[in-house]
Amino acid sequence: MPRRTIWRRCERGGVWRMLLPGVVLLGNGEPTDEQRIEAALLHAHEGSVLTGVHALRRYGLCNLPVIEEVHVLVPAERAIASTGFVHIERTRRLPSPRIRAGVPTAPVFRAVIDAARRAADQDVAVAMAAEAVQRQFCPPWALAEELDRQHRAETRALRPSLEPILGGAHSVAEADAWKLWARSGVPEFQWNVKVLDAEGRFVAKPDGWCDEVGLAWEIDSRGCHSEGDHFRATLARNARYAAAGIVVLQTLPSRLRTEPDAVLAELVAAHSSAQRRPRPEVHLG
């Protein structure tokens, strides 16, 4: 087709739309996310790999920001630039892609770190990493290794935010709790581990657990624990804690930020209370 015909059809009010240099949408409406991704990969040429938020969405992650930018990895020697809604990143560590719905897609651990580096809000970065770990899309050690492989200048600000996730926290609230614990002087906490009673029966999977004294820390939001089946499950969990002799501290997620000093004092007091009685006969499963 003659170039002038293409340009004429892509002019304002035309029947086509120029999405990127050399990439035309055969329609004049707003492109869908799928069309943007396809256009970005055409612009980046064969061998490019989708990463970042749009890659994570293809795996089924939910705690993701709504963004138009499509992040694409290309070989380091490829002379191609970012343009429009496409962010091109040249790399000497091009990952072996997974094909997701026909699109070459970076592994979850790489896509999480790539997305987190470009997140405008650190809470967004933590939420993405937490969901990837909690839903077992990737283990914490894979995120840690990817952080170590990337340029330290690009990940320096990100590392402190993700440290709680690498330590076992599964949410932004648990990451806030992890940071308070780190200030508390309380002995080592483990996160999201199974606790069993003396007979090997399941007690609970607390958000935080101090095995030295048998202290559980639950970050319980009103929305998830105050109504219907969630409320009954919380009562049953607390009854199992009591029967096993476990001291449990319950904290609202909002208080971790609005009243950090008060929560810190409560954590230290709960640990002291647990320390004063004999440790219950419970163990990790």
Secondary structure, DSSP 8 states (H G I E B T S, - for coil): --HHHHHHHHSTT-SSEEEETTEEESSSS---HHHHHHHHHHHH-TT-EEEHHHHHHHHT--S------EEEEEETT-----BTTEEEEEES-----EEETTEEE--HHHHHHHHHHT-SSHHHHHHHHHHHHHTTSS-HHHHHHHHHHS-HHHHTTTHHHHHHHHTT--SHHHHHHHHHHHHH-----EES--EE-TTS-EEE--SEEETTTTEEEEE--HHHHSSHHHHHHHHHHHHHHHHHT-EEEEE-TTHHHHSHHHHHHHHHHHHHHHHHS---S-EE-
